[in-house]
Amino acid sequence: MITDKGEFIYKFICLYLEENGYPPTVREIAEEAECCVSIVFKKLNQLEKLGLISRKNSPRAIKVTGYKFVKVS
């Protein structure tokens, strides 16, 4: 089950991807969600367990499952 904060973070990641072409950092997510970085890590772990995102060990290595970014020039 996704929490309100988790849903907010998920939607922010998707919007950020659409606007910038790359995912936000954990600090950027924390600023937008008005919470501390440790909470963001917990929420990202929850989103990953739910299969909504996948991550690697890098600041911007968040991939939204099923999300395909297509840049129109």
Secondary structure as GFF3:
##gff-version 3
##sequence-region A 1 73
A	DSSP	alpha_helix	4	20	.	.	.	ID=ss1
A	DSSP	alpha_helix	26	33	.	.	.	ID=ss2
A	DSSP	alpha_helix	37	49	.	.	.	ID=ss3
A	DSSP	beta_strand	53	55	.	.	.	ID=ss4
A	DSSP	beta_strand	62	64	.	.	.	ID=ss5
###
